Amino acid sequence: MGFRDWISGSDGNPAEGYCQKGESQLTRKKFETAIQTFNRGLELDRGHAGCWNGMGKAFLGLERFDRALECFIRALEITPEFPEAFTNKASALRNLARKTQDALKCLEAIENCNRALKIKQEYAPAFHEKGMALWVLGKRDEAISFFEQAKKADHEYEYPWELKGRYLYDLRKYHESIECYEQAVKARPHDPDILFGEGRSLMKIGAYQHAISCFQRCLKERPDFAPAYLLLGNSFKVLHQYSEAIEAYESAIELDPGSAKYKKNIADVYLVMGNQALYKEGKYQEAIQFYDRTIRMIPKHINAWFSKGIAYKKLGAYRNATTCFLRVVEIDPQNAHAYYEMGQLLEKSENLEEAVRCYLEAIRSDPSHTDAMYNLGNILTRIGDYKGAIQYFDRIIEKKSDSSVAWYAKGKALQKNGQERDAERCFERAGKLAASP
């Protein structure tokens, strides 16, 4: 039921024509013009509730919520049984609550919706507005329930599919969330928030190419939306389209220069590109260049320093590799992998004393590092510390009783220590383990 069913006066009221004209202007979102029209009606009749209600809706459209609230209060003073005005008043209060972070205004909004529903029990706009107020209060389940009631009361009700999409996203019901966003897009195909939400849900089901399309459409409508650039970059990154990912992240940085996360994302893309060059393509020098780009952006990027060390190791540039691993342990003194790598490099250069120290540090940092124990045991065997070597091989066997190499290495240490019978048992054990399927 519209405002004309609730205004006082007769068809001959001179303000009525202006009220109708203003309502027509509202449908075309000509809010400033509508205010002027309603004002002209009120100049003829200050007691015209429909003009006050219409002017309030125009102020709502302009997001001048305080003025809107004043208008709805005036309309209700004139016509106390005016459900549309109660509902619109609730909308003004809800928007003020969001603006001022005042939950009390949301509760007032709900009370106004209840009053509207008391006058007209199946009034869809009141169900909707009550749902919106509950949504702002974080009561999402209850909000969705009222949206459903509004839909049941009015089959032409414009369901807030975007909100339901967000609700289902939070419940991790991503396919259902996408269905809601698709409905929302039909109604508002150029709404950047809806496109962003749909893209986010599409990412969750692995539909990255479709997500990219959503984010690109979103950014066409809102070019200054940094979060969309972030997720666009993430989608490109997953698809290994690294140049496009970096371009997206750089756009985000331009919009939000103070944010460290966008810089980190670019650095991580260079890291991924470096790892691909290093581990998949065997392009070690190219990998180092990518790692250097990561390090220039984040000087204490442990993974970049470590992988750069591995690349130098592959090139046989052991001194450079050691420098990288030293940088890792400067940043993270408990990094067992870096100590282990340095131990290997020192062992290759026959610097056994320093290699032992590095392996000991690796084991201290990670007591489960059996590779470091094995290499340390072998060095101790070489330098004649057989008992020390046996202890480390035993530690490996405690953790991996089926390790044939540990049993064999222990046997060699026992043999060199003159314990032939024990050594034979170890060799026999190693042989059985090696032959087992």
C-alpha positions in Angstrom: 0.0 0.0 0.0 1.5 3.4 -1.0 1.4 6.7 0.8 -1.8 7.9 -0.9 -3.8 5.4 1.2 -2.6 7.0 4.3 -2.6 10.7 3.8 -5.3 12.9 5.0 -7.3 15.2 2.8 -9.3 14.7 -0.3 -8.5 14.4 -4.0 -8.9 18.1 -4.2 -5.9 18.8 -1.9 -3.6 21.2 -3.9 -0.5 19.5 -2.4 -1.5 16.1 -3.9 -0.4 16.9 -7.4 3.1 17.9 -6.2 3.3 14.8 -4.0 2.6 12.6 -7.0 5.1 14.5 -9.2 7.7 14.2 -6.5 7.1 10.5 -6.2 7.6 10.2 -10.0 10.9 12.0 -9.7 12.0 9.7 -6.9 11.6 6.7 -9.2 14.0 8.4 -11.6 16.4 9.2 -8.7 16.1 12.9 -9.2 16.4 13.5 -5.5 17.2 17.2 -5.4 14.4 18.0 -7.8 12.0 15.9 -5.8 12.8 17.8 -2.6 11.9 21.1 -4.4 8.7 19.5 -5.6 7.7 18.2 -2.2 8.6 21.6 -0.7 6.2 23.3 -3.1 3.5 20.9 -2.0 4.2 21.6 1.7 4.0 25.4 1.0 0.4 24.7 0.0 -0.3 22.3 2.9 2.1 21.9 5.8 0.1 19.0 7.1 0.5 16.8 4.0 2.0 13.6 5.4 2.7 12.2 1.9 4.9 15.2 1.0 6.9 14.8 4.3 7.3 11.1 3.7 8.4 11.7 0.1 10.9 14.4 1.0 12.3 12.0 3.6 12.8 9.4 0.9 14.6 12.0 -1.2 17.0 12.8 1.6 17.6 9.1 2.1 18.6 8.9 -1.6 21.1 11.7 -0.9 22.3 9.9 2.2 21.3 12.9 4.4 19.9 10.6 7.0 19.4 13.2 9.8 17.2 15.3 7.5 15.4 12.2 6.3 14.6 11.2 9.9 13.2 14.6 10.7 10.8 14.3 7.7 9.6 10.9 8.7 9.0 12.0 12.3 6.9 14.9 10.9 4.9 12.6 8.7 4.1 10.3 11.6 3.0 13.3 13.8 0.5 14.1 11.1 -0.6 10.5 10.3 0.3 8.1 13.2 -0.9 5.0 11.4 1.5 5.3 8.4 3.4 2.0 7.9 5.5 3.3 5.0 6.7 6.2 7.1 7.6 3.9 10.0 9.5 1.7 7.7 11.3 4.7 6.1 12.1 6.0 9.5 13.6 2.7 10.4 15.8 2.9 7.2 17.1 6.4 8.3 17.8 5.1 11.8 19.7 2.0 10.4 21.8 4.1 8.2 22.6 6.5 11.0 23.5 3.5 13.1 26.0 2.4 10.5 27.4 5.9 10.2 27.8 6.6 13.9 28.4 3.0 15.1 25.4 3.4 17.4 23.7 0.0 17.9 20.8 1.7 19.8 19.6 3.3 16.6 19.4 -0.1 15.0 17.2 -1.3 17.9 15.0 1.8 17.4 14.8 0.9 13.7 13.5 -2.6 14.6 10.9 -1.1 16.9 9.7 1.1 14.1 9.4 -1.9 11.8 7.4 -3.7 14.4 5.0 -0.8 14.6 4.6 -0.8 10.8 3.9 -4.6 10.9 1.4 -4.1 13.7 -0.5 -1.7 11.4 0.0 -3.9 8.3 1.0 -7.5 9.2 2.3 -8.7 5.8 4.1 -5.5 4.8 7.1 -6.6 2.8 9.1 -3.3 3.1 8.9 -3.6 6.9 10.1 -7.2 6.9 13.0 -6.2 4.6 14.0 -3.2 6.7 13.9 -5.2 9.9 16.1 -7.8 8.2 18.5 -5.0 7.2 18.7 -3.7 10.8 19.4 -7.2 12.1 22.1 -7.6 9.5 23.8 -4.4 10.7 23.6 -5.8 14.3 25.4 -9.0 13.0 22.4 -11.2 13.5 22.7 -12.7 10.0 20.4 -15.8 10.5 17.5 -13.7 11.8 18.1 -11.2 9.0 17.8 -13.8 6.3 14.6 -15.1 7.9 13.0 -11.7 7.5 14.2 -11.3 3.9 12.4 -14.6 3.3 9.2 -13.3 4.9 9.4 -10.3 2.7 9.7 -12.4 -0.4 6.7 -14.5 0.7 4.6 -11.4 1.4 5.4 -9.8 -2.0 6.4 -11.8 -5.0 7.8 -8.7 -6.7 10.1 -8.0 -3.7 13.6 -7.1 -4.7 15.4 -9.8 -2.6 18.9 -8.7 -1.3 20.7 -11.5 -3.1 24.1 -9.9 -2.4 23.6 -10.1 1.3 22.5 -13.8 1.1 25.6 -14.4 -1.1 27.8 -13.0 1.6 25.9 -14.9 4.3 26.4 -18.2 2.4 30.1 -17.3 1.7 30.7 -17.0 5.5 29.1 -20.4 5.9 31.5 -21.8 3.3 28.6 -22.7 1.0 30.4 -21.3 -2.0 28.3 -22.8 -4.8 25.1 -21.6 -3.2 26.7 -18.2 -2.6 27.6 -18.0 -6.3 24.0 -18.7 -7.3 22.9 -15.8 -5.1 25.4 -13.4 -6.6 24.3 -14.4 -10.1 20.8 -13.4 -9.1 22.1 -10.1 -7.7 24.1 -9.5 -10.9 20.9 -9.9 -13.0 19.3 -7.1 -11.0 22.4 -4.9 -10.8 24.9 -6.0 -13.5 27.3 -3.1 -12.8 27.4 -3.1 -9.0 31.1 -3.5 -8.0 30.3 -4.9 -4.6 28.3 -7.7 -6.1 30.9 -8.5 -8.8 33.6 -8.5 -6.1 31.6 -10.9 -3.9 30.9 -13.3 -6.8 34.6 -13.3 -7.8 35.6 -14.0 -4.2 33.2 -17.0 -4.1 34.4 -18.3 -7.5 38.0 -18.3 -6.2 36.9 -20.6 -3.4 35.8 -23.3 -5.8 38.8 -22.9 -8.0 37.1 -21.1 -10.9 39.9 -18.6 -11.2 39.3 -17.6 -14.8 35.7 -16.7 -14.0 36.8 -14.9 -10.9 39.2 -12.8 -12.9 36.4 -11.7 -15.2 34.3 -10.6 -12.1 37.2 -8.6 -10.7 37.9 -7.0 -14.0 34.3 -6.0 -14.4 34.3 -4.8 -10.7 37.4 -2.6 -11.4 35.8 -1.2 -14.5 33.1 0.2 -12.3 35.3 1.1 -9.4 38.9 1.6 -10.5 40.1 2.7 -7.0 39.1 -0.6 -5.3 42.4 -2.0 -4.0 41.0 -5.3 -2.6 39.7 -6.2 -6.0 43.2 -5.7 -7.5 44.6 -7.9 -4.6 42.3 -10.8 -5.4 42.7 -10.3 -9.1 46.5 -10.7 -8.6 46.0 -13.7 -6.4 43.9 -15.4 -9.2 46.5 -14.6 -11.8 49.2 -16.0 -9.5 47.4 -19.3 -9.1 47.1 -19.6 -12.9 50.8 -18.9 -13.2 50.1 -15.7 -15.1 52.8 -13.9 -13.1 53.2 -10.7 -15.1 49.5 -10.0 -14.9 49.6 -10.8 -11.1 52.4 -8.3 -10.6 50.6 -5.7 -12.6 47.5 -6.1 -10.5 49.4 -5.9 -7.2 51.2 -2.8 -8.4 47.9 -1.2 -9.1 46.8 -2.0 -5.6 50.0 -0.4 -4.2 49.4 2.8 -6.1 46.0 3.0 -4.5 47.3 2.1 -1.0 51.0 2.9 -0.8 51.1 2.4 3.0 50.0 -1.2 2.9 52.8 -3.8 3.3 50.6 -6.7 2.1 50.6 -5.7 -1.6 54.4 -5.3 -1.6 54.6 -8.8 0.0 52.4 -10.3 -2.7 54.6 -8.9 -5.4 57.7 -10.2 -3.6 56.1 -13.6 -3.3 55.3 -13.7 -7.0 59.0 -13.1 -7.8 59.8 -15.9 -5.3 57.4 -18.3 -7.1 59.0 -17.3 -10.4 62.4 -17.9 -9.0 61.4 -21.3 -7.6 60.0 -22.3 -11.0 63.2 -21.3 -12.7 65.3 -23.1 -10.0 63.5 -26.3 -9.4 61.5 -26.9 -12.6 63.5 -25.3 -15.4 67.1 -25.5 -14.0 67.7 -21.9 -14.9 69.8 -21.0 -11.9 71.0 -17.6 -12.9 67.5 -16.5 -13.8 66.2 -17.8 -10.5 68.8 -15.7 -8.6 67.6 -12.6 -10.5 64.0 -13.2 -9.3 65.1 -13.8 -5.8 67.0 -10.5 -5.8 63.8 -8.8 -6.8 62.1 -10.4 -3.9 64.9 -9.3 -1.5 64.9 -5.8 -2.8 61.2 -5.5 -1.8 61.6 -7.4 1.5 65.2 -7.5 2.6 64.6 -10.1 5.3 62.7 -12.6 3.2 64.0 -15.9 4.5 62.7 -18.1 1.7 64.3 -15.9 -0.9 67.7 -15.9 0.7 67.5 -19.7 1.3 66.5 -20.4 -2.3 69.1 -18.0 -3.6 71.6 -20.0 -1.7 70.4 -23.2 -3.3 70.7 -21.6 -6.7 74.3 -20.6 -6.1 75.0 -24.1 -4.8 73.7 -25.6 -8.0 76.0 -23.2 -9.9 78.9 -24.4 -7.8 79.4 -20.9 -6.3 79.8 -22.2 -2.8 81.0 -19.0 -1.2 78.0 -17.0 -2.5 75.7 -19.8 -1.4 77.3 -19.8 2.1 76.7 -16.0 2.3 73.0 -16.5 1.6 72.7 -19.3 4.2 74.5 -17.1 6.8 72.0 -14.4 6.0 69.2 -16.8 6.7 70.5 -17.7 10.2 71.0 -14.1 11.0 67.3 -13.5 10.3 66.3 -16.8 11.9 68.9 -18.3 14.3 66.8 -21.5 14.6 66.8 -22.3 10.9 68.0 -25.9 10.8 67.8 -26.2 7.0 70.3 -23.3 6.5 72.8 -24.8 9.0 72.4 -28.2 7.2 73.1 -26.6 3.8 76.2 -24.8 5.1 77.4 -28.1 6.7 77.2 -29.8 3.3 79.1 -27.0 1.6 81.8 -27.0 4.3 82.1 -30.8 4.1 82.6 -30.6 0.3 85.4 -28.1 0.8 86.9 -30.5 3.5 86.4 -28.0 6.3 85.2 -30.8 8.5 85.5 -29.0 11.8 83.2 -26.2 10.7 80.9 -28.7 9.0 80.5 -30.5 12.3 79.5 -27.3 14.0 76.9 -26.5 11.4 75.4 -30.0 11.6 75.3 -29.8 15.4 73.5 -26.4 15.1 71.0 -28.0 12.7 70.3 -30.8 15.1 70.0 -28.4 18.0 67.5 -26.3 16.1 65.6 -29.4 14.9 66.2 -32.5 16.9 64.3 -34.5 14.2 66.8 -33.6 11.4 68.0 -37.1 10.6 69.9 -36.0 7.5 72.1 -33.8 9.6 72.6 -36.7 12.1 73.6 -39.0 9.2 76.1 -36.5 7.7 77.5 -35.7 11.2 77.9 -39.4 12.0 79.8 -40.0 8.7 82.2 -37.1 9.5 82.8 -38.4 13.0 83.5 -41.8 11.5 86.0 -40.2 9.1 87.9 -38.4 11.9 88.0 -41.4 14.2 85.2 -40.5 16.7 83.5 -43.8 16.3 81.5 -43.7 19.6 80.2 -40.3 18.7 79.2 -41.5 15.2 77.4 -44.6 16.6 75.4 -42.3 19.0 74.1 -40.3 16.1 73.3 -43.3 13.9 71.4 -44.7 16.9 69.4 -41.5 17.2 68.4 -42.0 13.5 67.4 -45.6 14.1 65.3 -44.6 17.1 63.3 -42.3 14.7 63.5 -44.5 11.6 64.1 -48.1 12.5 63.7 -49.2 8.9 66.6 -47.0 7.6 69.0 -49.4 5.9 71.6 -46.7 5.4 71.6 -45.8 9.1 72.1 -49.5 10.1 74.9 -49.8 7.5 76.6 -46.6 8.6 76.4 -47.8 12.2 78.0 -51.1 11.1 80.9 -49.3 9.5 81.5 -47.2 12.6 81.4 -50.4 14.8 83.7 -52.2 12.5 86.3 -49.4 12.6 85.9 -49.4 16.4 86.8 -53.1 16.4 83.3 -54.4 17.3 83.2 -56.9 14.4 80.3 -59.0 15.8 78.1 -56.0 16.4 79.0 -54.6 13.0 78.0 -57.9 11.3 74.6 -57.7 13.0 74.1 -54.2 11.7 75.2 -55.1 8.1 72.8 -58.1 8.2 70.0 -55.8 9.4 70.7 -53.3 6.7 70.7 -56.0 4.0 67.3 -57.3 5.1 65.8 -53.8 5.1 67.2 -53.0 1.7 65.8 -56.2 0.2 62.4 -55.8 1.7 59.6 -54.5 -0.6 
